[in-house]
Amino acid sequence: MPGVAGWHLAPRSMALQGRSLPEICAQLKDEDRNGARTLDDVVKHVGTVPLVVWAWAPGAGRESAPGTHAGFHAR
């Protein structure tokens, strides 16, 4: 599998595609759908977990996530 150790697809229930911004916001804040994380935990998760950070430096021949990780993680 590509990516860093532990790389895997997120469960279908975590998909964001086709959802409105309010729906995405509600999903990210809903501890029943976000891995039992508080909002502070979500912010820490997207800032420090290697699997998330990898998206902006995926290696040669792979397209990185749009923008920058710093911009994505900014509060």
Buried (B, 14 or more C-beta within 10 A) or exposed (E): EEBBEEEEEEEEEEEEEEEEEEEEEEBBEEEEBBEEBEEEEBBEBBBEEEBBBBBBEBEEEEEEBEEEBEEBBEE
